Amino acid sequence: MKNILVPVGTLSNAIINLQYAIHLASINGATVYLINLYKEFSKVGGLTKVNQLIIADSEDLLEQVTQEVDFKGVEVIAKSIKGDPYEGVARISEQLEIDLIILSPQSIDIVDEVYLGSITGKIVKQTNIPVLIIPKDYIFRKVESILLAFKRGTLDNPEMLEPLKVLANNFSANVNLLMVKTSDVTEEDMEIDPALLAFNSNVQVTENATIFQGILEHFQSQNPDMLCVFRRKRGFFEKLWESNTVLKRDFHTSKPLLILKGQD
């Protein structure tokens, strides 16, 4: 894991996310990129005064964020970038060869009933880069156990597990496997890839209507420090393909959520 991206949403969330990214980078030697995306008003002949103020405000926000964190000797590159929040994150992630994006559940303060806001949800749904979602006001702490939940044990490519391997190794964390057997799971899906069993040969199997329900049923008894899932159209984030948001009544967690590359 060489490059970590932290897009700015609100000031308070950006501080929390940047400090978390710095903690990770201090362990594995990664570079952290802090970006704030802003939109300009178009005008032929150059920037208007309004646009100049927008850019100044964007750079001021980055400075406020960086002043509130402990860099721990980590290289942090902060940039204001013009563009749409989603498209900008996707473009920068490709240009900088980002290995992990750290986001808040909501990029702005919105109604309390929402777990994943529309911008965060769109990035999770359409950007095939591992994402780590940090809960609001979360304080960094050592991860001792990670719950990896899935309903399909076969993997398109074992390399999609690399971010989980890095985090587990960095923290010397135990990875517990939870297979959620739903009505549409096939016999082939029930086969467990050796790459998964390399984390833990003991797989807990549960039968539930959805993977959401399976996680909710076992989350409290497992009490992990981090939850890990795959990004799939017919998996944990199925509801994201109906809209770009996830409501708290469907799912939410007070622990960091690692979302690995999708497999369809």
C-alpha positions as CSV (number, residue, x, y, z in Angstrom):
1,M,0.0,0.0,0.0
2,K,1.9,3.0,-1.3
3,N,-0.6,5.8,-1.9
4,I,-3.6,6.7,0.3
5,L,-6.2,9.3,-0.8
6,V,-8.2,11.4,1.6
7,P,-10.9,13.6,0.0
8,V,-12.1,16.5,2.1
9,G,-15.8,16.6,3.0
10,T,-16.5,18.5,6.2
11,L,-13.7,20.0,8.3
12,S,-14.2,17.7,11.3
13,N,-14.4,14.5,9.2
14,A,-11.4,15.5,7.1
15,I,-9.3,15.9,10.3
16,I,-10.4,12.4,11.6
17,N,-9.8,10.7,8.2
18,L,-6.4,12.4,7.6
19,Q,-5.2,11.4,11.0
20,Y,-6.3,7.8,10.5
21,A,-4.5,7.8,7.1
22,I,-1.4,9.1,8.7
23,H,-1.4,6.4,11.4
24,L,-1.7,3.8,8.6
25,A,1.0,5.4,6.5
26,S,3.4,5.6,9.5
27,I,3.2,1.9,9.8
28,N,3.6,0.9,6.1
29,G,5.5,3.9,4.7
30,A,2.7,5.1,2.3
31,T,2.3,8.7,1.0
32,V,-1.0,10.4,1.9
33,Y,-2.8,12.7,-0.6
34,L,-5.3,15.2,0.9
35,I,-7.5,16.7,-1.8
36,N,-10.3,19.2,-1.7
37,L,-12.5,19.4,-4.9
38,Y,-14.2,22.6,-5.8
39,K,-16.4,23.8,-8.6
40,E,-15.8,27.1,-10.5
41,F,-18.3,29.3,-12.3
42,S,-17.4,29.4,-16.0
43,K,-16.5,32.8,-17.5
44,V,-14.7,33.5,-20.7
45,G,-11.4,35.5,-20.2
46,G,-10.3,34.1,-16.9
47,L,-11.4,33.7,-13.3
48,T,-14.0,35.9,-11.7
49,K,-13.6,37.3,-8.2
50,V,-16.0,34.7,-7.0
51,N,-13.8,31.9,-8.4
52,Q,-10.8,33.4,-6.8
53,L,-12.6,33.4,-3.5
54,I,-13.6,29.8,-4.0
55,I,-10.0,28.7,-4.6
56,A,-8.8,30.7,-1.6
57,D,-11.5,29.1,0.6
58,S,-10.5,25.6,-0.7
59,E,-6.8,26.2,0.1
60,D,-7.7,27.7,3.5
61,L,-9.8,24.6,4.3
62,L,-6.8,22.3,3.5
63,E,-4.6,24.4,5.7
64,Q,-7.1,24.1,8.6
65,V,-7.2,20.4,8.2
66,T,-3.4,19.9,8.1
67,Q,-2.9,22.2,11.2
68,E,-5.0,19.9,13.3
69,V,-3.1,16.6,12.8
70,D,0.2,15.0,13.9
71,F,2.1,14.2,10.7
72,K,4.3,11.5,12.5
73,G,7.0,12.0,9.8
74,V,4.5,10.9,7.1
75,E,4.6,12.7,3.7
76,V,1.2,14.4,3.2
77,I,0.6,16.2,-0.1
78,A,-2.4,18.6,0.1
79,K,-4.0,19.9,-3.1
80,S,-7.1,21.9,-4.2
81,I,-8.4,20.5,-7.4
82,K,-11.2,21.8,-9.7
83,G,-13.9,19.3,-10.5
84,D,-16.9,17.3,-9.6
85,P,-16.4,15.4,-6.3
86,Y,-17.0,12.0,-7.7
87,E,-15.3,12.5,-11.1
88,G,-12.4,14.2,-9.4
89,V,-11.8,11.4,-6.9
90,A,-12.0,8.8,-9.7
91,R,-9.6,10.8,-11.9
92,I,-7.0,11.5,-9.2
93,S,-7.1,7.9,-8.0
94,E,-6.1,6.7,-11.4
95,Q,-3.4,9.4,-11.9
96,L,-1.8,8.8,-8.6
97,E,-2.3,5.0,-8.6
98,I,-4.2,5.2,-5.3
99,D,-4.3,1.9,-3.3
100,L,-6.8,3.0,-0.7
101,I,-9.4,5.8,-0.4
102,I,-10.4,6.9,3.1
103,L,-13.9,8.4,3.3
104,S,-16.6,9.4,5.8
105,P,-20.0,7.8,5.6
106,Q,-21.4,11.2,4.6
107,S,-19.3,13.8,2.7
108,I,-21.5,16.6,4.1
109,D,-23.7,16.9,7.2
110,I,-27.1,15.6,6.1
111,V,-30.1,13.9,7.7
112,D,-29.3,11.5,10.5
113,E,-31.3,8.7,8.9
114,V,-28.6,8.3,6.2
115,Y,-25.5,6.0,6.7
116,L,-23.8,6.4,3.3
117,G,-24.4,9.7,1.6
118,S,-24.8,10.1,-2.1
119,I,-21.2,11.1,-3.0
120,T,-19.7,8.5,-0.7
121,G,-22.1,5.9,-2.0
122,K,-21.4,6.8,-5.7
123,I,-17.6,6.4,-5.1
124,V,-18.1,3.0,-3.4
125,K,-20.4,1.9,-6.2
126,Q,-18.5,3.0,-9.2
127,T,-14.9,3.3,-8.2
128,N,-13.2,-0.1,-8.2
129,I,-10.6,1.0,-5.6
130,P,-10.6,-0.3,-2.0
131,V,-12.4,2.1,0.3
132,L,-12.1,2.5,4.1
133,I,-15.1,4.3,5.6
134,I,-14.3,5.9,9.0
135,P,-17.3,6.6,11.3
136,K,-17.9,10.2,12.3
137,D,-15.8,11.3,15.3
138,Y,-13.9,8.0,15.3
139,I,-10.6,7.9,17.2
140,F,-7.8,5.8,15.8
141,R,-7.1,2.6,17.7
142,K,-5.3,-0.6,17.2
143,V,-7.3,-3.2,15.2
144,E,-7.1,-6.5,16.9
145,S,-9.9,-8.3,15.0
146,I,-11.4,-7.9,11.6
147,L,-14.7,-9.6,10.5
148,L,-14.7,-10.5,6.8
149,A,-18.2,-11.2,5.7
150,F,-19.2,-12.6,2.3
151,K,-21.8,-14.9,0.6
152,R,-19.6,-16.1,-2.2
153,G,-16.5,-18.0,-1.3
154,T,-14.9,-18.1,-4.7
155,L,-12.8,-15.2,-5.8
156,D,-12.3,-13.7,-9.3
157,N,-8.8,-12.7,-8.3
158,P,-7.1,-13.4,-4.9
159,E,-5.2,-10.1,-5.3
160,M,-8.4,-8.2,-4.3
161,L,-7.6,-9.3,-0.7
162,E,-4.3,-7.4,-0.7
163,P,-5.5,-4.3,1.3
164,L,-7.0,-6.7,3.9
165,K,-3.7,-8.5,4.1
166,V,-1.8,-5.3,4.6
167,L,-4.1,-4.0,7.3
168,A,-4.1,-7.4,9.1
169,N,-0.3,-7.6,9.0
170,N,0.2,-4.0,10.0
171,F,-2.0,-4.5,13.1
172,S,-1.2,-8.2,13.7
173,A,-5.0,-8.5,13.7
174,N,-7.0,-11.7,13.6
175,V,-9.3,-12.1,10.5
176,N,-12.6,-14.0,11.2
177,L,-14.6,-15.3,8.3
178,L,-18.4,-15.1,8.1
179,M,-20.2,-16.7,5.2
180,V,-23.8,-15.6,4.8
181,K,-25.8,-18.2,2.9
182,T,-28.8,-16.6,1.2
183,S,-31.5,-18.2,-1.0
184,D,-29.6,-17.3,-4.3
185,V,-26.3,-18.9,-3.2
186,T,-25.2,-21.8,-5.4
187,E,-23.1,-24.8,-4.5
188,E,-20.2,-23.3,-6.3
189,D,-20.5,-20.2,-4.2
190,M,-20.2,-22.3,-1.1
191,E,-16.6,-23.3,-2.0
192,I,-14.1,-21.3,-0.1
193,D,-11.1,-19.9,-1.9
194,P,-7.7,-21.0,-0.4
195,A,-6.8,-17.3,-0.2
196,L,-9.6,-16.7,2.2
197,L,-8.8,-19.8,4.2
198,A,-5.2,-18.5,4.6
199,F,-6.6,-15.8,6.9
200,N,-8.5,-18.3,9.0
201,S,-9.4,-21.9,8.4
202,N,-12.5,-21.7,10.6
203,V,-15.5,-20.3,8.7
204,Q,-18.7,-19.4,10.5
205,V,-21.7,-20.1,8.2
206,T,-25.1,-18.4,8.8
207,E,-28.3,-18.6,6.8
208,N,-30.1,-15.3,6.3
209,A,-32.3,-13.5,3.8
210,T,-29.5,-10.9,3.0
211,I,-25.9,-10.5,3.8
212,F,-26.9,-7.3,5.7
213,Q,-29.0,-9.4,8.1
214,G,-26.2,-12.0,8.5
215,I,-23.8,-9.4,9.6
216,L,-26.2,-7.7,11.9
217,E,-27.0,-11.1,13.6
218,H,-23.3,-11.9,14.3
219,F,-21.7,-8.5,14.6
220,Q,-22.3,-8.0,18.3
221,S,-21.1,-11.5,19.3
222,Q,-18.0,-11.1,17.2
223,N,-17.4,-7.4,18.2
224,P,-14.7,-6.8,15.6
225,D,-12.6,-3.6,15.5
226,M,-13.2,-3.5,11.7
227,L,-15.7,-4.9,9.2
228,C,-14.6,-6.0,5.7
229,V,-16.9,-6.7,2.8
230,F,-16.7,-7.0,-1.0
231,R,-18.2,-4.5,-3.4
232,R,-20.7,-6.5,-5.4
233,K,-23.9,-5.7,-7.2
234,R,-25.6,-8.8,-5.6
235,G,-23.8,-8.6,-2.3
236,F,-23.4,-6.4,0.8
237,F,-24.0,-3.2,-1.2
238,E,-26.9,-4.4,-3.3
239,K,-29.0,-1.4,-2.2
240,L,-26.5,1.0,-3.6
241,W,-27.5,-0.1,-7.1
242,E,-31.0,1.1,-6.4
243,S,-29.8,4.5,-5.2
244,N,-26.5,6.1,-4.2
245,T,-27.4,6.1,-0.5
246,V,-27.7,3.6,2.3
247,L,-30.1,4.3,5.1
248,K,-29.2,3.5,8.7
249,R,-32.4,1.5,9.0
250,D,-30.8,-0.9,6.5
251,F,-27.3,-0.9,7.8
252,H,-24.8,1.2,9.8
253,T,-21.7,0.5,11.9
254,S,-19.7,2.4,14.4
255,K,-16.6,0.6,13.3
256,P,-14.3,1.3,10.3
257,L,-15.7,-0.5,7.2
258,L,-13.2,-1.8,4.6
259,I,-14.7,-2.3,1.1
260,L,-12.6,-4.5,-1.2
261,K,-12.7,-4.5,-5.0
262,G,-15.8,-5.9,-6.5
263,Q,-16.4,-9.3,-7.9
264,D,-19.5,-10.0,-10.0
